[in-house]
């Protein structure tokens, strides 16, 4: 039996080594390893926790020095806006200040309009909280805590709650209360902004480097996946839907880098355009995958060009960080683009040779046509890559007097905004009714905390999950605050000693916020620590009753909000997916019939937003159902882009009359694309197949070069649509519940 003894080692040390090995390999040892964020944090995370702790204690010290009535709100504001980077902190600080002003004005008017009418006050307060959540949901950016435009509305609801609920108890002093709360918030913002600026160096260069890193992080998985596609793995793109969701998160970082650079040039606009090019590159790959379903597309010319393109794509991410190598990269890419155009032209010339010297060998001509279309789409994909790389280089090396603009886009979901608004309003109203009917002495604290939680979480896509993590953080901070209040604070008589006692507990909260697994719990911990401890100049919280009268409303608020989010308009993943399918079908109908349809980058952008929401509703946990829906969203994007390409071909007016009528018939059927109310799906698929067959016959006899080119372009788009409709029939046919048992 092996007892862990090593030859030449003392038996006691060998046994100790054996026991330590068993301990570290146990389940407890793995738990200890997961707490590395606490006992072995990275330098960046430690620096964030340290600077935020210093800023919050300075804000608290100034508030005490000025003898403000509720100094705990100043450090709370510091923790609310502090982020890991300078750009994020400044963005959040600006929007928090904006939200504070809006919330203060609303609170002032609200208290003045209903000073002795508690029920009217609750109705108005609930309505305003819901309105702010509604507006916040429609602002640009994803529904996450990183969306600082939305945070402006959250800050408005936060400020509205703390001012109006303090002011309604003493309406005659609402102006003083408003100014006091605004002073705390402004003090916290100023302290955090100033202190965080002292911890930054080479800010502009680091921001530019981050733009480079973001683009490389986006292009690397895309290039690898496209390389797999060109090697023959048709499903490679559909197995990598997370890449599109990653583009959304990387796009958010550009705005923060712009703030750090001071917007001297147009680096941010070029960076956004470069990432949009990566998404367009992905969409071209989806079209290419649809064409590759036909083995005739892969001839000798295709094989050589695909192999060269694959080698270039796989080597691209490692070469991009070197700015000096960019000219060589573009030269190689331009050679590939020229080769693709030459090969496509050769295929076209061979077709023209065959159709102008009948009889036509239909089989051979079809093979050449298929290969030429695949080569043409590959050339388009390389063109998208070249455009994206040019934008990337412009973001890395700014152009003097540049006027290029690529604004932040947003795709509004009015239904989601309405649901978020109702969820916040009803929760706030129910809490207000509880306060009025019970006459609970601590009811105002309870209502205030409900307003804060509703403002923060009602705009999230999974508020019940977020509040559960928030509850865990609340339990931890309550225990820590109880220790501070009962054992530590009574023994302290100076601010310096109090600050020394706060440092370790605040550092823990800062480190927890830097750990993705504990971030939501850390937000609760950091926000409510000073609220529960409540340090004042002229008094100390010496008795347990006062502490529990503050902690109990907070805990009940968490439980109440979790309960409300679970029973009133709860998240229904099946319903979200069903609605998403309906929206995709509606989008395809609109693309086919509207006079001014969406632009290609809008179709890509809204598809990315859908994939992000789809992943958010399941907390990032993948499964067969989610994978199937991700494939469906990608397929809807591919069909949508093909429809837009068809409409561009129609707009040029070079299609023969018969081909134009066939395409128009197909688009007319697509304009009624739904199976839910009449089984139109089969007719849409049949119309697409009929258009493909008709254009194939026309193409085989067309001798006019320009018209033949247009027919081939339209035919490629129709083949993409037909392939997607066949491969994803169950997803597109809305009469089928498609993997959602609740609709069986």
LINDACOR-V241821 format. One record per pair of residues at least 4 apart in sequence whose C-alpha atoms are under 6 Angstrom apart, sorted by the first residue. I is the first residue (numbers start at 1). J is the second residue. D is the distance in Angstrom with one decimal. If there is no record, write none. Layout:
# LINDACOR-V241821
i=(I | I)
j=(J | J)
d=(D | D)
This chain:
# LINDACOR-V241821
i=(4 | 5 | 24 | 25 | 36 | 37 | 43 | 45 | 48 | 49 | 49 | 49 | 53 | 55 | 55 | 55 | 56 | 56 | 57 | 59 | 59 | 59 | 59 | 60 | 63 | 63 | 72 | 72 | 72 | 73 | 74 | 74 | 74 | 75 | 76 | 77 | 77 | 78 | 78 | 78 | 81 | 81 | 82 | 83 | 83 | 87 | 87 | 87 | 87 | 88 | 89 | 92 | 92 | 95 | 95 | 96 | 96 | 96 | 99 | 99 | 99 | 99 | 99 | 100 | 100 | 100 | 100 | 102 | 103 | 103 | 103 | 103 | 106 | 107 | 107 | 111 | 111 | 114 | 115 | 117 | 121 | 122 | 122 | 126 | 126 | 126 | 127 | 129 | 130 | 130 | 130 | 132 | 132 | 133 | 134 | 134 | 136 | 136 | 137 | 138 | 140 | 141 | 143 | 151 | 154 | 154 | 155 | 156 | 157 | 158 | 160 | 161 | 161 | 161 | 162 | 163 | 163 | 164 | 167 | 167 | 174 | 179 | 183 | 192 | 204 | 207 | 210 | 213 | 216 | 216 | 219 | 220 | 223 | 223 | 223 | 224 | 225 | 227 | 228 | 229 | 229 | 229 | 230 | 234 | 238 | 244 | 245 | 245 | 247 | 254 | 258 | 258 | 267 | 269 | 269 | 270 | 270 | 271 | 271 | 274 | 274 | 274 | 277 | 281 | 281 | 284 | 290 | 290 | 292 | 296 | 296 | 297 | 297 | 297 | 298 | 298 | 302 | 306 | 330 | 337 | 340 | 344 | 344 | 344 | 347 | 352 | 354 | 355 | 355 | 362 | 393 | 394 | 420 | 420 | 422 | 424 | 424 | 433 | 434 | 435 | 435 | 444 | 446 | 450 | 450 | 453 | 454 | 457 | 464 | 464 | 467 | 467 | 469 | 469 | 470 | 470 | 470 | 471 | 472 | 473 | 473 | 473 | 473 | 474 | 474 | 477 | 477 | 478 | 481 | 481 | 482 | 483 | 484 | 484 | 485 | 485 | 502 | 503 | 509 | 509 | 512 | 512 | 513 | 513 | 515 | 518 | 522 | 525 | 530 | 548 | 553 | 556 | 564 | 565 | 566 | 574 | 588 | 589 | 589 | 589 | 590 | 591 | 592 | 592 | 593 | 598 | 601 | 615 | 616 | 622 | 623 | 639 | 642 | 646 | 654 | 655 | 655 | 655 | 662 | 666 | 666 | 669 | 670 | 674 | 674 | 675 | 675 | 675 | 675 | 675 | 675 | 676 | 676 | 681 | 683 | 688 | 695 | 702 | 704 | 711 | 724 | 725 | 729 | 737)
j=(18 | 14 | 29 | 29 | 40 | 41 | 47 | 514 | 84 | 507 | 510 | 511 | 506 | 191 | 192 | 195 | 75 | 78 | 61 | 74 | 75 | 188 | 191 | 75 | 68 | 71 | 530 | 531 | 534 | 184 | 184 | 185 | 188 | 188 | 527 | 185 | 188 | 82 | 188 | 192 | 92 | 93 | 89 | 88 | 89 | 256 | 257 | 259 | 260 | 256 | 93 | 96 | 148 | 99 | 152 | 100 | 152 | 155 | 103 | 152 | 153 | 155 | 156 | 104 | 155 | 156 | 159 | 156 | 107 | 156 | 159 | 160 | 110 | 160 | 164 | 115 | 168 | 121 | 171 | 121 | 125 | 126 | 432 | 425 | 428 | 429 | 425 | 157 | 421 | 424 | 425 | 136 | 153 | 421 | 417 | 421 | 150 | 153 | 417 | 412 | 410 | 147 | 460 | 155 | 455 | 456 | 159 | 160 | 455 | 452 | 164 | 165 | 448 | 451 | 448 | 167 | 178 | 168 | 171 | 174 | 178 | 183 | 187 | 196 | 261 | 257 | 214 | 217 | 220 | 317 | 223 | 317 | 227 | 313 | 314 | 314 | 236 | 310 | 233 | 233 | 234 | 236 | 306 | 289 | 631 | 608 | 608 | 612 | 251 | 268 | 263 | 268 | 395 | 405 | 406 | 391 | 395 | 392 | 395 | 388 | 391 | 392 | 388 | 381 | 384 | 381 | 720 | 723 | 297 | 367 | 370 | 370 | 371 | 374 | 302 | 371 | 306 | 310 | 334 | 379 | 379 | 372 | 375 | 376 | 372 | 356 | 360 | 360 | 701 | 366 | 397 | 398 | 458 | 459 | 426 | 454 | 458 | 437 | 438 | 439 | 443 | 448 | 553 | 454 | 557 | 457 | 458 | 463 | 562 | 565 | 471 | 562 | 520 | 521 | 520 | 521 | 524 | 558 | 521 | 521 | 522 | 524 | 525 | 478 | 524 | 481 | 525 | 482 | 485 | 533 | 486 | 487 | 488 | 489 | 489 | 533 | 506 | 507 | 522 | 526 | 518 | 522 | 519 | 522 | 519 | 522 | 526 | 529 | 534 | 552 | 557 | 560 | 568 | 570 | 570 | 740 | 640 | 670 | 671 | 673 | 594 | 597 | 667 | 671 | 671 | 602 | 605 | 620 | 620 | 626 | 627 | 721 | 717 | 714 | 707 | 660 | 707 | 710 | 691 | 687 | 688 | 684 | 684 | 680 | 681 | 679 | 680 | 681 | 733 | 734 | 735 | 734 | 735 | 733 | 687 | 722 | 699 | 708 | 708 | 715 | 728 | 729 | 733 | 743)
d=(5.3 | 5.0 | 4.3 | 5.7 | 5.1 | 4.6 | 6.0 | 5.8 | 6.0 | 5.4 | 4.2 | 5.6 | 5.9 | 5.6 | 5.3 | 5.9 | 4.3 | 5.6 | 6.0 | 5.7 | 5.7 | 5.7 | 6.0 | 5.7 | 5.6 | 5.1 | 5.3 | 5.7 | 6.0 | 5.8 | 4.6 | 5.7 | 4.6 | 6.0 | 5.1 | 5.8 | 5.1 | 5.9 | 4.9 | 5.5 | 5.7 | 5.8 | 5.4 | 5.8 | 5.0 | 4.3 | 5.9 | 5.4 | 5.0 | 5.4 | 5.9 | 5.9 | 5.3 | 6.0 | 4.5 | 6.0 | 5.1 | 5.5 | 5.9 | 4.5 | 5.7 | 4.8 | 4.2 | 5.9 | 6.0 | 5.4 | 5.7 | 5.8 | 6.0 | 4.1 | 5.1 | 4.5 | 6.0 | 5.1 | 4.9 | 5.6 | 5.8 | 5.5 | 5.9 | 6.0 | 6.0 | 6.0 | 5.8 | 4.5 | 5.3 | 5.6 | 5.7 | 5.6 | 4.1 | 5.3 | 4.7 | 6.0 | 5.5 | 5.3 | 4.9 | 5.0 | 4.5 | 5.3 | 5.3 | 5.4 | 4.7 | 5.7 | 5.6 | 5.9 | 4.9 | 5.5 | 6.0 | 5.9 | 5.1 | 4.9 | 5.7 | 5.9 | 5.5 | 5.5 | 6.0 | 5.9 | 5.9 | 5.8 | 5.2 | 5.0 | 6.0 | 6.0 | 5.9 | 5.9 | 4.7 | 5.0 | 6.0 | 6.0 | 5.8 | 5.9 | 5.8 | 5.2 | 6.0 | 5.2 | 6.0 | 5.8 | 5.9 | 4.7 | 5.6 | 4.7 | 5.4 | 5.8 | 5.6 | 5.4 | 5.7 | 5.8 | 5.9 | 5.2 | 6.0 | 5.9 | 5.4 | 5.7 | 4.1 | 5.6 | 4.8 | 5.1 | 5.1 | 5.9 | 5.5 | 4.4 | 5.0 | 5.3 | 4.7 | 5.7 | 5.7 | 5.5 | 5.4 | 6.0 | 5.9 | 5.1 | 5.9 | 4.7 | 4.0 | 5.9 | 5.5 | 6.0 | 5.8 | 6.0 | 5.9 | 5.8 | 5.3 | 5.1 | 5.9 | 5.8 | 5.3 | 6.0 | 5.9 | 5.9 | 6.0 | 6.0 | 6.0 | 5.4 | 5.6 | 5.5 | 5.9 | 5.4 | 5.7 | 6.0 | 5.9 | 5.7 | 5.1 | 5.9 | 4.7 | 6.0 | 5.7 | 5.9 | 5.1 | 5.5 | 5.4 | 5.3 | 5.9 | 5.9 | 5.8 | 5.2 | 5.8 | 4.8 | 5.5 | 5.7 | 6.0 | 3.9 | 6.0 | 5.2 | 5.2 | 6.0 | 5.7 | 5.8 | 5.0 | 6.0 | 5.9 | 5.7 | 5.9 | 5.6 | 4.7 | 5.8 | 5.3 | 5.9 | 6.0 | 6.0 | 5.6 | 5.7 | 5.7 | 5.5 | 4.4 | 5.0 | 5.9 | 6.0 | 6.0 | 5.9 | 5.5 | 5.5 | 5.9 | 5.9 | 5.6 | 5.6 | 4.9 | 5.9 | 5.8 | 5.9 | 4.2 | 6.0 | 5.3 | 5.1 | 5.4 | 5.2 | 5.6 | 5.9 | 5.9 | 5.0 | 5.9 | 6.0 | 6.0 | 5.3 | 5.1 | 5.8 | 5.8 | 5.8 | 5.6 | 5.9 | 5.3 | 5.3 | 5.7 | 5.5 | 5.8 | 5.5 | 5.7 | 4.0 | 4.9 | 5.1 | 5.3 | 5.0 | 5.0 | 5.0 | 4.3 | 5.8 | 6.0 | 5.9 | 5.8 | 5.9 | 5.9 | 5.9 | 5.8 | 5.4 | 5.9 | 5.4)
